[in-house]
Amino acid sequence: MQEASSSPLPSLHNLPCSLNYTGTAPVSAYFRPTPCGYAVDAADIQEAAFRGRQLKGASLPLPEGYSGQVLQRGLENADPDAPQPWIQQLPFAQLTYWNHDKDPSRTDGLKRSFEWLALASKVHAPVEPTEVAAMVQDKGLEKRAGG
C-alpha cells in the first residue's frame, strides 16, 4: 500500500464515452476544461470538448468517510474459479463527471449515487431498541390493549 503523499491528488474525469485504447496519452495537451462562470445546484460548471462534442461537467467530492482508487485488473489466474486480482493504480478524492451538451444537475445518475452513499450509511446504521421505543412513544404509536 502506498504512503500518503503531500502532493495534490490528480484529476479524475468520467467522460460519457468509451475509448478502445489502453495506455498513456498526452490528455492535458488536448482536454482542457474551463470554468463556465456559473453554478447549477451549487456545483460550479465547467466546459470542454472531446472529439468535437461539447461537454459540461461538475466536480463531485467523495462522501465523508470514503476514498477512491483507480484499479487495474491484474494478471489472470489459470483457475477460472479463483478471484481475479486487482492492482491499485491511483487514489482520488473527487472526480469530475461530464454530460453531452447539457449542464450537470442533481438528477444525474452519478451525482444521485454519491448522495445515496451518504444516505445509506444512515439508513443502515444500527438502532438501539430503546431508541425505537422512545420514537414509538413520542408518536403515540404504542399498542393499545384489545385493539
C-alpha positions as CSV (number, residue, x, y, z in Angstrom):
1,M,0.0,0.0,0.0
2,Q,1.3,3.5,-0.8
3,E,2.0,6.0,1.9
4,A,0.1,9.3,1.9
5,S,1.7,12.0,-0.2
6,S,1.6,15.7,0.4
7,S,1.2,16.4,-3.3
8,P,-2.3,17.1,-4.6
9,L,-4.2,14.1,-6.0
10,P,-4.6,14.0,-9.8
11,S,-7.7,15.0,-11.6
12,L,-10.1,12.2,-12.5
13,H,-12.7,12.6,-15.2
14,N,-15.8,10.4,-16.0
15,L,-16.5,11.0,-19.7
16,P,-19.7,10.0,-21.4
17,C,-18.0,7.8,-24.0
18,S,-16.0,4.7,-24.4
19,L,-12.4,4.6,-25.7
20,N,-11.0,1.4,-27.2
21,Y,-7.4,2.3,-26.0
22,T,-5.2,1.3,-23.1
23,G,-2.0,3.2,-22.5
24,T,-0.6,6.6,-21.9
25,A,-1.7,9.7,-23.8
26,P,-1.0,13.4,-23.5
27,V,-4.5,14.2,-22.2
28,S,-3.7,17.6,-20.7
29,A,-2.5,18.8,-24.1
30,Y,-5.9,18.2,-25.7
31,F,-8.5,18.0,-22.9
32,R,-8.6,21.4,-21.2
33,P,-11.7,22.1,-19.1
34,T,-12.5,25.7,-18.3
35,P,-14.9,27.3,-15.8
36,C,-18.2,28.5,-17.3
37,G,-18.6,31.2,-14.6
38,Y,-21.9,29.9,-13.2
39,A,-23.2,27.1,-10.9
40,V,-26.1,24.7,-11.1
41,D,-27.4,23.1,-7.9
42,A,-24.4,24.6,-6.0
43,A,-21.9,23.0,-8.4
44,D,-19.5,25.1,-10.5
45,I,-20.0,24.2,-14.1
46,Q,-17.0,23.5,-16.4
47,E,-16.9,23.0,-20.1
48,A,-14.6,21.2,-22.5
49,A,-14.7,19.5,-25.9
50,F,-13.9,15.9,-26.7
51,R,-13.8,14.7,-30.4
52,G,-15.7,17.8,-31.4
53,R,-18.5,17.4,-28.9
54,Q,-19.3,19.9,-26.2
55,L,-19.1,18.6,-22.7
56,K,-20.4,20.2,-19.5
57,G,-19.1,18.9,-16.2
58,A,-19.1,19.4,-12.4
59,S,-16.7,18.1,-9.7
60,L,-18.0,15.7,-7.1
61,P,-16.1,15.2,-3.9
62,L,-16.4,11.7,-2.4
63,P,-18.7,11.5,0.6
64,E,-17.2,11.8,4.0
65,G,-15.6,8.5,5.1
66,Y,-15.0,7.3,1.5
67,S,-11.8,7.2,-0.5
68,G,-11.4,6.4,-4.2
69,Q,-9.0,4.2,-6.1
70,V,-8.5,3.6,-9.8
71,L,-7.9,-0.1,-10.2
72,Q,-6.4,-2.2,-12.9
73,R,-7.1,-5.8,-13.4
74,G,-4.0,-7.9,-12.6
75,L,-2.8,-11.0,-14.3
76,E,-5.5,-13.6,-15.0
77,N,-5.4,-16.7,-12.8
78,A,-5.1,-20.0,-14.5
79,D,-8.0,-21.2,-12.4
80,P,-11.3,-19.6,-13.7
81,D,-12.9,-20.1,-10.3
82,A,-10.2,-18.2,-8.4
83,P,-10.8,-14.5,-7.7
84,Q,-9.2,-12.2,-10.2
85,P,-6.6,-9.8,-8.7
86,W,-6.8,-6.0,-8.9
87,I,-3.9,-3.6,-8.6
88,Q,-4.3,-0.1,-7.1
89,Q,-3.2,2.5,-9.6
90,L,-4.2,5.9,-8.4
91,P,-6.0,7.4,-5.3
92,F,-8.6,10.2,-5.8
93,A,-10.7,12.3,-3.5
94,Q,-13.1,13.8,-6.1
95,L,-14.0,13.3,-9.8
96,T,-15.4,15.5,-12.5
97,Y,-18.3,13.9,-14.4
98,W,-19.3,15.2,-17.8
99,N,-22.6,15.3,-19.8
100,H,-23.0,15.9,-23.6
101,D,-24.4,19.3,-24.3
102,K,-26.3,19.8,-21.0
103,D,-25.5,21.2,-17.6
104,P,-24.9,18.7,-14.8
105,S,-27.7,18.7,-12.3
106,R,-28.8,17.0,-9.1
107,T,-30.9,14.4,-11.1
108,D,-27.8,13.0,-12.9
109,G,-27.2,9.3,-12.0
110,L,-23.7,9.6,-10.8
111,K,-24.5,12.6,-8.5
112,R,-27.5,10.7,-7.1
113,S,-25.4,7.6,-6.5
114,F,-22.9,9.7,-4.5
115,E,-25.9,11.1,-2.4
116,W,-27.1,7.5,-1.8
117,L,-23.7,6.6,-0.3
118,A,-24.2,9.2,2.4
119,L,-27.8,8.3,2.9
120,A,-27.1,4.5,3.0
121,S,-24.8,4.9,6.0
122,K,-27.7,6.5,7.9
123,V,-30.3,4.0,6.7
124,H,-28.2,1.0,7.7
125,A,-26.9,2.4,10.9
126,P,-27.7,0.3,14.0
127,V,-30.6,1.4,16.1
128,E,-30.9,0.6,19.8
129,P,-34.3,-0.9,21.0
130,T,-34.6,2.0,23.5
131,E,-34.4,4.5,20.6
132,V,-37.3,2.7,18.7
133,A,-39.4,2.5,21.9
134,A,-38.9,6.2,22.5
135,M,-39.8,7.1,18.9
136,V,-43.0,4.9,19.1
137,Q,-44.0,6.5,22.4
138,D,-43.3,10.0,21.1
139,K,-45.6,9.4,18.1
140,G,-48.4,7.8,20.2
141,L,-48.0,4.5,18.3
142,E,-47.8,2.2,21.3
143,K,-50.0,-0.8,21.0
144,R,-53.4,-0.4,22.6
145,A,-54.9,-3.2,24.6
146,G,-57.8,-5.1,22.9
147,G,-57.2,-3.2,19.5
